[in-house]
């Protein structure tokens, strides 16, 4: 089976592009918008509509395989590729990617994905969002050509024999961290709430008290709403470097003191803290997170630290995992480019004994979320993000339902 044609369509994502630097510098929320001037290159506003490109591959027998190119909410920050606008990049796909794919046999996902990863435009590697969406379409095409599920293609080509099971789903609240937490608890989310703690003064508190108060509220709310004591979700809070901003990026003792207070506030629930500091560059971030992880472990504090900022590519993930910079690594799927790298990143973290959080961004699409679920079902990370969007219901539905479809299909095949 061959690819006959490549078609692109502009699309929207499930959320927005946000200028993270402008928000950290004080841009003020005003309803769903932000008031202030953007500071990151490419942004025309602090918050602007998210864009995607749907890449469709027309196969010889008329089937259509597709994937969606999308970039993270905080594009252009933390070492990531710049803002991804559909009008700018559809011509790039048509000029540089289509000739590589048209006429190709659909025998090997890994081979085709590697070829897409190797494409250059004007001497530069393709934007991560392009590689992300095109390789999704390639995986779908190989699956359709071989009458397999996408997860089966991944399992076959990576020589895996997964025990197909439901993976813990992590839901994110956005700024609506109270009402959305209720939704998560009522739906039985395994991991919650993300909480979007991205400002010291308004969300963490100069002394950290605002976040402590929120964690206490969340603990009490779970206990009040849960159907039974058996429901024990993990509390996972992304602080976007604000702990380091409040207590000192390299002041490991003070940061550990504060994290110990958060642990007490969360009990009896397990707590994860994502992105405790942002050292503004890769090497410094790895060292800071490594040292804080060691301090947390030395004291026996039961909080897991999650690497995020400056840990973007497959190479970054390996580097952080090798150095034990964090107890868990977020594999932020659009940042890795080709989805082949997602599978390899999860497998590498598992090999190194580091927690593998197959994440992504609220700024993706339903299609990219579905494809990511298929990858996860084959490689079995510790948790997977409910995406896209910040409304909880939609992202959780998409990820949960795709997982259930796969489980039902695999059960039927084995009967």
N, C-alpha and C positions, 0 to 999 in steps of 0.2 A: 504494500500500500504506500502510495507517494502523496506528498503535499503538492497540490496544484496551484494554490493561490493564497496570498496573504492579504487580509482586509483589516483596516483599522477604523475604530469609531471612538469619538470623544465621549467621555462619561463623567459622572460625578462620583465622589466617594461618600463614605458614611459620616464624614465630619468636615473639619477645616484644616487649612494650613495655618499654624500659629507661629509668630516670631518670638521664639523662646527668650532670646536676649532682651527684647523690648519688655516682655512681661516681667522678667527678673529685675529689670531696671525701673519698674514701677508703672508700666502701662496699666490703666485702670479698667476693670470690667464694667461694662454698661449694658445690662441685659445679656444678650448672646454675643454682643460685639465687645471690642476693646477700644478705649479712648487713648490716643497717643500716636507717636510717630514710629514707623518701623525702623529698625536699625540693621537688619540682616539683608544682604544683597538679594535683589530679586523681588522682595516683598513690596507690594503697593499699599498694604495696610497691615496692622498688627495681626488681624485675623482676616483671612480671605477664603472663599469657597474652595474646597478640595477638588482636584481634577484627576481623572484617570483616563487611560486609553485601553479599550477592549481590543485585543488582538485575536482575530479569527483565522483559523487555518482551514481552507477548503480541501478536503481529501478526495482522492480519485473516485470513490463510490458515492460522493455527494454529502457525506457526513461533515459536520462542522465542529471542530475542536476550538476551544477558546480559553483565554486567560486574561487577567486584567493587570495592566501596569499601574502601580500606585506607589506613592512615597509617604514617608512618615509625617505625622502632624507637625513635628518640630524640624522640618527640613532646613538644611543649611546650618544646623547647630550640632555641637558635639562631634565634629569631624565628619558629618554626613554630606552627601551630595546636595547640590543646590535645589531650589524650588523647581517642581516638576509641573509644567504647564503643557496641556495637550497640544495646543497649536504649535508649540515649539518643537515637539518631539515626534509627532506623526510623520513628518517628512524624513526624519532620521531613520525611523523604522522602515519606511518604504524604500529609502535609498540604500541603506547599509545591511539591514537584517533580512528583508524579503529575498534578495538574491542568494543568500546562504541557505535558505530553507526550501524554496520552490524546487521541486523535482527530487527532493530527498526521500529515501526509503525510511519508513517508520519502524526500524528494527530495534533501535537502542535509544532509550531516553538519555542515558548518561553521555553517550557519544554526541548526540545532537545538542544537549545542554552545554557541553564543553565547547562545542563550535560556536554557539551563541555567546558564551562568556568571552570567547577570544576575539569577537568582532570589535573593530575600532572605527571611530568616525573622526576623520581629520587628525589621526595619530593619537587619539585619546580613547580610553575605554568607554563603553556605553554607560549612560546613567544607570544606576542600580535599579530604578523603577522599570526601565525597558527590559533589562535582563530578567527581572522578577516576573513580569507579565508574559513575556515571550516563552520562557521556559515552562510556565504553567500551561500554556497552550500546547507546547510540545509534549508534556506529560499526558495531557488529555488525548492528544492525537495518537500517541503510542498505545495508550489504553484502548481507544476505540478501534484501532487497526488490529489489535491482538485480542479483542473481545474480553478485556480484563477490567477490573476496577483500578483506579489510579494507585491505590495503596498496594495492590498486588504487583504492579509494575515496580514500585519502589522496593518492595520486599524481595522480588526476584532479582533485580539488578544489583542490590546490595547484599545479596546472599543472606537474607534474614528469614527467620521462622517465628514471626511474632505470635504471641498469644493475644489475639484480638480482644481487647477489653476497653471499657470506657475510661478515658483519661480525665483526671481532675480539671475542671474548667474554672478559669480565673476571670471574674467580671470586673469591669471598671466603671466608676461612677461619674467621672467628670466633676465639675464643681458642685453638682447636686448630690453631695456626698451623704446627705441624710435621707431624703426620700428614696434615692436609688438604692441605698443600703437595705431599706425595707423590701424592695423588689427582690434583691439578691437573696435575702434570708428566706422570703416566702417561696422562692423558686428552688431553694436548696443548693445554691452555688457552693462549690467546693472550696473556692478561694475568693476572698473579697477584701476591700472594696476598691483598691488602687488609690482613690481619694484626691489625687491631683494636688499635692501639697507643694506648690511651686512658688510660694512667696513667704518670706520670713515674717514680715510684720502682720500680714492678714491671715495666714494659715498655720504656720509653725508656731509663731510667737517669738519675740526676741529672746526669751528665756526658755522657749520650747513648750510653754504651758498650754497654748492653744491646741497643739496636737495631742498632748497628754489627755486633755479634757475630751477631745474627740474620740480617742481610743477607748476611754472609759465609757463614753456614751455608747459606742459601737458594741463593746462587750455586753453592756446591760441590755441593749436593744436585741442582740442575738438571743440572749437568755429569755427575754420577754416574749419573743415571737416564734422561737423555734418549736417545732411540733413535738420534739422529744429531746432528752439529754444526749441521745446518740448523735445528734447533729453538732459536729465540732469543726466548723470551717477554719481554715488557716487565714489569719489576717495578714494581708500583703499590702503595704503602703509605700507608694512611690513619693519620695520627698525631694526629688530634683535638685539634689545638692544643698538643700537649705540647712541641714544639720551642720555641714561644714561651714556654711556662711555664718551661722549663728555662733558656733563654738570654735571655729578655726579649722581650716582644711587639713592641717597636719597636727592638730591637737588631739591625738588619739585617746588620751586619758579622759578629756572632757566629753568627747563624742561618745565614748564607751559608757561614761557615767550616765549620760542622758539616755542612751539606748537601753541601759539597765532599768531606768525608770519607766520607759515605754513597755518593757517586758512585764513589769509588775502590773501596769495598767491594763494590759491585755489578758492577763490570766483569768480563766484557765485555757485560753486559746493560744495556739502557736502563732508567733509573729515573725514576719519577714519585712525587712526594710530595704527598699530598692533605691540605689543612687544616693547614698548618704552624703557624699561630697562630689563636687565637680572641680577637678584640678586644672581644667582648661586645656589640657593636652594629654595624649595617650600615655606616655611613659610616666608622667607625674601621677596620673589617675591610677594606673596599675599599682604603683608603689604605695600610694595613699590607701587604696582599698586593701591591698595585701597587708599593710601594717595594722589597719583597723580590724581586719578579720583576725589577725593573730592576737590582737589585744582582747577582742571579744572571746576568743577561744581560751586564752590564758586565764581569763576571769571566770570561765564557765557560764557566761551569759548565754541563754538559750535562744537568742535571736539569730536568724539567718540573714546575712547581707547578700544583696543581689546586685551583680554588675550590670550596668546599662550604658551610661555615658562613656564615650570613647572606646566602647567595646562593640564595634559595628560589623566588621567583616569576619569571614571565617578565620583569617589569620589572627585578628584581634582576639577572637573567642579562644583560640588555642593558646595564645599568649597569656591571657588572664587565667585560664584554667591551669596551665602549666605552673603558674606562680601562685596559685591558690588565692587569687585576688577576688574574694567573695566566696560564699558557700554555694551560690547558685548564679548562673549566667543567663541573662535574657538574650535569647536568640531572636533579635528583632528582625523578623523575616524580610521586610522590604529592603533593609540595609545590606543584606547579604548578596543582593543581585540574584543570580540564578538559584532556583529552588533546590537544585542539587546540593548547594552549599548548606541548606537547612538540614537536610538529612545527615550530611557529614558532620555538621556542628553538634547535633544532638548525640550522634554516635560517639564523637570524640569526648564530649563531656561525661558521658556514661562510662567510657573507658577510664577516664581520669578520676572518677568518683566525685565529680562536681555536679550539682543539681542542674538539670536542663529544663529551662522554662522556654518553651516555644511560643514566643510572643508575637509582636507585630505592632499595629497601631490602629487607633480608632478611625484613622483616615484611609482605610482600605475599602474594599467592595465585598459584596456577598460572594462573588466568584473566587476572589483570592482567599477568602476565609474557607470556602469549601475545599479548595485544593490543599490548603495548609492542613486541614483535618485529615485528609488522605495521607499526607506525609507523616503526620503524627501517629496515625494508627499503625503505620509500618515500623517506625523507629521508637515509639513509646517514650516520649519525654515525661518529665515529672508533672508538668501541667501545661495547659494550652490556653491561650487568650481567647475570650469571647469577643468577636469583632465582626463587623465594624461598628462605629457609632459609640455614643456615650449614654444612650437611653436604656441600656441593660437588656430590655426585652428582646430587641431585634437581634443583637449580636449573639446573645445566649441561645436564642432560637436557632439561628443559622448553624452555629457550631454544634450544638447538642443534636439537632435533627440530622445533620450530615453524619455524625458519629453513629447515631442509631440506625440510619440506613445501611451504613457499612456493616455494622454488627449483624443486622438481620440478613443481609445478602451473604455474608461469610458463613453464618449459621446454616442457611439454606443450601449453600454449596457443599457443606460438609455432612449434610444429612444423607 
